[in-house]
C-alpha cells in the first residue's frame, strides 16, 4: 500500500513538472521566431563532412567529403541551405548568411589555348643525328643547349607553321654538361623503356586469369607491375611483350633490365624472360625461347636489382620481341615489377648527371621557333622541389596551385618587374570520376612584389544565403574583385564600341573610362578619362562596369533566380585622386541574351 502511494505521488510530480517545461519551450519558440541577424562564416573541413552526411546521393556525398569543394554538378546553392539550420539554429525570417566556400571555376577561353596546343617528344634519332656527344647520352644540357637544337627539329617536323603557333616540346635534360670518354668502355642503349607513361613500348597480353600487367609508380620509380593476388592467390598467365626490336647492324647486343619481386616463396619458375623471332600479335602462336637472367631479386622484398647483361648475339640481324612471362596459381601469387628495360651495345663511359624530362613551350615567330618566354610549363623537378605536389607531380584540392606557384615564379624570375605577366601550365588532380587529372593554365601578374593569380581552378567564393518563407535559400548575389582580365575586357569593349583612338599603343589601357589591365586599376587622374562624356570619375568607372564589364563577363545573367533579385557587388582599384579600393553594387535589371545592369550603391571606399 505504501509502495502504491509512492507511485501515485511520483506520477503526479511528473505531470506537474511537464507543464512548466512545455511552457518554457513555447516561450523559447516565441522568443526566437522573429529573431533575425546577418552572419559571416567560412566552411571548415568538419562542415564539408557534415554537409556530405546530409546528401542522399552517395557519389555526391563522397566527392564533397573527400575534396571539400563544390562544382556545377554539386552546386553550393543546393547543398549548403539544408545545412544552415544546424549552423545557425536561432536565425529566422529575414536573416542572411555570407558563406565562404571552395568552388571549381571553369577556365577562361583565353587560357584554354595553352592547354590544347600540340605536343612533340624529341626522339632518340633526333638526339643521335644532332651531335656525337648527344648520340651517346641522348639528352640536352647547358653545353648542348636545347634552344639551339630544338628549333631545327621543329622546322623538320612541323609543316607550314604560322606566326603565333605554339607547341609543347618534351625532351631529356641534365643540368650538368656530360663528359664522354670516347676511348673508354661502357654501354649505349639503342632501345629502352622506362614506363613513365603507361606501358610504353610494351603490350600486356593475358592468357588466363583476370589480373593483368599495368603501369605503376612508387617512391619516384615508374615500373610495369604484375600480381595475381586479388583477395587471395588467383590463377593467371600474363605476358608483357615488347614492340619489335631490329637487331640488324650490330656486332654485340645485350638485354638488361631492373626488377623487383616479392612473395615468390622460391617458385622462380613462374617468372621468366622470353624471346621470339616470329611473334605477331598472339603469344600462344609464337615460338618462344627462355633467356638466362644473371641476377634475380631476393624475392621477399621490394628492392630493385639490375639483371646484368643477357647476351642476344645469337639474334643479331633479326627482328625480335622480348617478353616477361608471369604465372600465378591458387596457392602462390608473386608480385613482379620491371623498372626499366634496355637493349644495348658497348658504348662510351659518360661522366655527368642523370637527365630528367622537361617540357617547354615553343612559339613560331619571325620565321623561326623560339622558347615562349612568357609561358612556363611546370615540370617534374618543379613539383618535387615544392614538396607535397611532387608525390604525384600534380596539384589537387589538398595542394592548391596558388599556394605554391608564386614562390616558384619568384625563384624562376627574380628580376621580373612590376606588372610582368607569366602564363603557367600545370596538372591538377580533380578527384572526379571519369575526369582524373587535367592540364590547366593560369595567368600570374607581379603586383606589389607578389605574384597574383588571375584564375583559380578551385578558389574561395563568398555567397549570400537568405532565410525566406521558413527556409534558407541561395541569394544569387555575385561578389568579386576585378582582375587584370576584367580590366582588359573593358579595354577591348572600348576599342570595339567606342573607338581605337582611346587605346594606348600597348593595347592594355583605355582613356574613355580610365581602365587599364597592366596596372590593374582605373586611372582617375584628370585627363585620363573622357571628361566631355562623364561629369565625375565615379560616373566614368561605374559606367565602365555596368555597360562594358558586367554584360561581357556575365552574358547569361538573369534578373531573378528563384524569385530573388540578382545583384553584383564589384570591388575595383583606382589610381590618383584618390588611390585605393572601392566597391559598387549593381542590380541585373534585364535578363540575357542582352542583360542590363543598373547602379544601386557606390562607389564606396574600403
N, C-alpha and C positions, 0 to 999 in steps of 0.2 A: 504494500500500500504506500509505503514511504517512497519507494523507487518510482512508482507511477506518478506521485506528486512532483518529483524532480523533473520527470519528462515533460509534464504539463507546464511547469514553470519555465523550463528551457525553451520550449516551443513558443511560449508567449513572448519571451525575450527576443527570439529570432524575428518574430512578426513585428515587434516594436522597433528593433534595430534596422530592419529592411526599409521601413518607411522613410526614415531620415536620409539613408543612402540614396534612395530613388529621388528624393527631393534635391539632394546635392548634385546628382548627375543632371537633373533637369536645369538646375541653376547654372551649372558649368556650360551646358549646351546653349542656354540662353545668353550667357555671358560672351561666348565666342562666336555665335552665329553671324554677328555683324562685324567681327574683327578683321581688319584688312591692314596690309603693310606691304612695303616694297623691299625685297631682299636681293642680295647678290651672292652667288655661290659658284664654286668650281668643282666639278665632279672629281672624285678620287677613285683609286683602284677598287676600294670597297663598294663605292656607288655603282661602278660598272658591273661588278659581280652581283649586286642586289638587283639591278635592272635586268640582268640576264636571267636571274632566278624567277622573274615575273613573266618572261617570254615563253609562250607555249611552243613556238617553232624551235625544234632542237638545234637546227643548223644556225639559225639567227642567234639563239642564246649562246651557243658555243663560240660563235665569232665575237660577239660583244664581250664576253668574259675573257677570251684569250687575247684579243688585240686592242680592246679598250678604245675604240673609236667608232663613229657612225659613218654610214655611206648612203648613197642614193637608194640602195637596195634595203638597207637597215636604217631608216631615217630617224633622226633625233626628234623630229616633230611628232612622230607616232609613239616612240619608245620611252621618251622622258616623262610626258604628262602622267601616266599611271603611277610613276614612282614619286611624284612630288607630294602627294598626301602623306607619305611616310617621312619625307624630309621636313615638311612644314605642316604638321597636323593641326595647328591652331589657325592657320590662314584661311580666310573665307572670301566671299564675294568682293570683287574689286581689287584683290591683291595681285601683285606682279612679282615675278622672279626672273632675274637676269642670270642665266645659267651659262657658264663657260665649259665647253667640252671639245674633244678631239673629233675632227671631221676630215674625211677624204675629199680633197679638192681635185677636180679634173684639171689636167694640164692644158694651159693656153695653146691655141693653134700655132702661134709664132714660135713656140718651143718644140712643138712636135717634129719639126723638120730635123732637129738634131737627134731624134731617137729613131727616125725612119730612113736615115742615109744608108747607102750601100756600104758593104764591108768587104775587106780583102785581107787575106792572110799571106804573108811572104812565104814562098815555098822553098824547099831545100835547093831546088835547081837555081833559084834566083840568088841565093847566097853563093852557091858554087860558081856561077858564071861571073860574079862581080869582081872577085879578088882571090889571090892564092890563100891568104890567111882566112878569109871568110869561107872559102871552100872547105877548110879544115874544121873551123869552130862553128860555123853556121849561126852566128849571131853578130849583131852590131855592138859598138862600144864607143867610148869617147874618141878613140883613134880611128874608128871606122864609122863615122857619123851617119846615122840613118837618114838625116836630112839631105845628105849628098846622094845616097844610093836609092832611096825610096822613090823620089820623083822620076828617075829613069825607069823604074819598074812600072809605075803607074802610066807613064807615057806609052808603054808597050801593051798594057792590059786593058786600059780604059779607052774605048772608041769614041771619038768625036765629043770630047768634054766641052762644056760651056762655062763661061765665066760664072763663078759663084757656086759651082758644083762642089759637093762635099763627099768625102769618102773616109771611112774609119779603117785604118790600117793596123793589123795585128802583126807583131814581129818579136823576135827574141833580142834581148838587150842585156849587156852586162855593164856595170859602171866602172869596170876595170878593163883596160885595153889588154887583150891577151898577148902572150909571147909564145910563139910556136917554134919548137925545136925541129927544124926541117931535117936534121941529121939523126935525131933520136928515134926511139921506137915507142909506139903507142897504138891506139885504136881509133878508127874512123868509122862511125856508124853511117851507113847509106840507106838504112830503112829502120824506122823506130816508131814506137807508140808509147805515150805516157799516160793515156786515159784521163787527160784533163778535161775532155769534153765528150762524155759518153764513152762508148767502146771504141770510137775512132776507126782504125783500120781493121778492127776485128768484128766478127759477126757471131752472135750466140745461136746455137742450134741445140734443141732439146730432142733427144731420142726417147727418153722415158721420164716420167715424173713431172710435177708442177713447178718445181723450183728451176730457176734459170740463172745464167751468168748476167751480171749487171755491173754498172759503174758505181763506185762508192768513193768516199774520202774520209780521212780521219787524221787529225794532228798535222795537217799540211800535206799529207800524202794522198794522191789520187791513184786509184787502182781498180782493176777488174776483180770481181768477187763472186764466188760460188759457194753456197752452203745448201745441203739437202735437209737441213733441220728446220722443221716448221711444226711446233707443238710436239716435237719428238722426231727421231730419225725417220726420213722418208726415202723410198726407193727412187733413184734418179740416175740417168746417164745424160750428161750435158757436155757439149763441146764449145770451146771458144776458138774460132777459126780465123786465121789472118786472111787479108787480101792476098792476091797473087804477088809473089816476090821473084823478080827476074834476077838470076844469079849469073847471067852472061857477062863475060868480060873481066871476071875477077880471077886472081890467082890463089888467094886464100879467103875463105869466108867462114865466119863463126856466128852462132846464135848465142846470145846472152840475155838474161833477164833477172829481175829482182823479185823475190816472192817470200810470202809468209804462209804458214799452215798451222792450224790449231785443231785439237780434238781428233788427231789422226789415230792415236792408240795403236801405232805400229802397222796399220793397214795401208802401207805405201803403195801397194799395187792398185789402189783406187785412184791414184793421181799419176798422170802420165803426160809426157810431151811427145807429140806425134808429128810426122812429116809426110806429105803426099805430093806426087807429081801428076796425078790425074784427077784431082778434086775439081768438081764444077760447082755444084750447089747443094749436094746431099752427102753428108759424111758417111752414110751407110752404104753408098755405092762406090766410094773411092777406096783406093789401096793405101793403107797407112803403115808406116814403119815407126816403131818407138825409138826415140833418141835417148842416149845415156846422159843423164844430168849429173855433173860432177858434185854439186853441193845442194843438199836439201835442207830445209829449215829444221828446227828441233821438233816441230810437230805438236808442241804443247804450249805455245805462246804466240804473241803477235809480232815477234821480232823478224824484220825483213833481212834476208841474206841474198847475196848475189850467186847466181847459179854457176858461175865460171863459164869458160868458153866451151861451146858444143860445136865440134868440127862438122862443117857442112861441105867439105871438099868433094865428097862423092856426088854432090848435086850441082857443081859448077857447070854453067852452060844450060841449065834447065830452069824452068819456072816452077816454083814450089809454093805450097801452103803449109804454114805451121799451125798446130792446134794444141790446145791444152784440154786434155780429156779428164773428166771428173765423173766418178761413180760413188754413189752412196747406197746404203742398204737400210733395212728397217732396224738394224742393230747398231749401225755406226754411220754418222754423217759428219765428216770433217768440214772445215772451212778453209778454202784456198784463195789467196789473194795474190794477184800479179801486179806489181808496181810499175814496171816498165819493161819493154822488150826492144832489143836491138839486134839487127843483123849487120855485122861489121867486118871490116878488113883491117889489117895492120896499117896504122897511120902514124901521126906525129904527136909527141907529147905536147900538151898545152899547159902553160902556166898562166893562171888567171882566176876568175871568179865565175861560178855558175851563173848563167843568164836567167832572167825572169821574162815573162811575157808582158809586153806593154802594148797599149792601144793609143794611137794618136790620130787626131782628125787632120786631114789634109784638104786644102781648098785650091781649086783651079782659078788662078788669077794671072793676068798679064801673060798668058800663053804658057804657063808652067804650073806645076804642083808645088805648093808651099804648105808648111805647117800653119794651121789656122790658129794664130796667136791668141785669139780671144775665146777659144773653145778648149776646155780641158776635160778629158775622159779619166775618171778615177780608175786606177789600176789595182791589181792585187797587192803590190807592195804598199800602196797608199792605205788600203783597208787594213793591212797588217800593222802599219805604223799607228793607226788610230786605236788599236786595241780590240775591243769587243767586235766591231764590224768585220775584223779580219777572220773571224771564225768561219764565216760562210762567204766572205767577200761581197757583202751587201749591207744595206741599211734595212731597218724594219721599224715597227711601232715601238720596240724597246730600245732601238738605237736610231734615233731620228737624224736624218741627214743634216739639218741645220744646227744640230748640236756639235757637229764635227767639221763640216766643210769650211766655216770661217777660219778656223785655225790652220787648216790645210792651205787655204789660199794665202794666208799671211806668211806661211813658210815658203810657198812657191813664188810669191811676188812681193818680196819685202820692200821694193822701191816703188810700188804702184802709187799713183797719185789719187787725190780726191776725185770721185766720180768715175773711176775706172770700172768697166764692166767686164765680167767673165761669165760665159755660159759653161756650166758644169754638168756633165753627163754622169749618171751613176745608176747602180742597180738597187732595187727596192723590193724586199720580200713582202707581199701583201697579206699572205695567210689565207687568201680567198681560194676556195676550191675551183680548179679549172683556170685560175689566173697565175698563181705562183709568183715568180719573180719578174718584175717589169724593168725595162730600161726607161729612166726618166731624165728630164733635163730641167735645170733651174738657172735663172739669171741672177747673179750676185753683183751688187754695186757697192763700191767702197765709199761709205758715208760716215763722216766724222771719225775717220780712222778705223771703222769697223765694217767688215763685210756683211752686207744685209741681203737676205733672200727676198726675191720678189714673188716667189711661188713656193708653196709648201704642200707636198702631196698629202701629208697629214699635219694639219695645223689647228691652232686654237680658234674656235668660233664661239662668239657670245650671242645667244638668242634670248628673247624675252618670252616668257610664258605667263598667261593671264588666268586668274580664277574667274570664270564666267559661266553663269547659269548652272551653278552647282558642281562644276568640274574644272580641272586645269586643261587649258588648250594652248597650242603653239601660237605665239604672236609673230607674224611673218616680217616684223621689222628687220631690216638689213643694216648692219653696223660694220663699217670698215674704214681703214685709214688708207689714203691714196698712196700708191706706189709709183715707181718710175713708169711702169706700163700704163697706169691710169693717166698720168700727165701726158704721155705720148699719144694716147687716144685723143685727147683734146687738141694737141698739136696737129695730128693728122686730120681731125674733123675741120679745123680752121683752114688748113690747106685745101681741102676738098670743097668746103661750103662757103668760105669767105674769100680766100684768095692766097696764092703762094707769096704775095708781096709781104705778108705778115710773118713769114717763116724765116728763121736765120739760116746762114749758109750750111750749118751742120744738120738742119732738119730736126732739131730737138727743142727749139724754143719758138713760141709764137707771141706776137706783140699785140694781139687783139684783146685777149683776156689776161695775158701775162704768164701763161702756163709753160713750164719747162721740165723736160724729163731728165736732163743732165744733172741739174741741181735739185731735182725732185721738190719743186715748190712753185708758188705763184710769186712772180716778181711784181710787187705792188708799188714800186717807186714811180714817181711822176714820169711820164713818157714811156713807161714800159707796158702800158695797156692803153687802149684807144679811148681817150677822154672825150672825143667827139661823139662817141656812142654811149658810154656809160658815165653816169654822174659821180659815182664813187667806186673805189676798188672793190668794196663789198658787192656792189651790183655786178661788176665785171666777173668776179670769182664765182658767185652763185649762179650767174647765167651760164658760165662755162660748165659748171657741174650739172645744172638742171637741163640744159639744152644739148650739150655735147657729150659729157661723160656718161651720165646715167642711161640715156637711150642706147648708147653704144655698148656699154658694159652689160646692160640688162635688157636685151631686145625682146625677151619673152615676159617682161614684167606684167603683173596683174594688179588692178586697183584694189581688189579684195581677195583674201584667201580664207575660206570657211567663214565668210561673213565679217571678217575683221579687216579694217583698212590697213594698207601696207605703207610703211614709212621707211625712209632711208636716212640714216644718220652717218654723215661723212666727215671724217677728220682730214684736214689738209694743213700744209705748211706754207708760210709766207716769208718773203724776204724784203726788208726795208719798210719802215714806217707803218705799222710795227712789224718786227720779225718775231715769229712764234708759230704756235699751233692753234687751230680753231676748229670748231665743229659747226655744221649746218644741218638742219633737219628738213627733209623733203617728203612730200606725200605723192604717191603714184595716183594721179587723177585721171589717167586714161590708160586702158589696157592695151597689150600687144594686139596686132602687129606693129602699131605705131604708138608706143607708150608715151605718156606725158607725165612730167614731174613738176610739182609746184612747191616753192619755198614756203616752209611753215615757220621755222625759227632760225635765228642766227644770221650771220656767223657770230659765234660766241667764243671768246678766248679760253684756252685751257690753262 
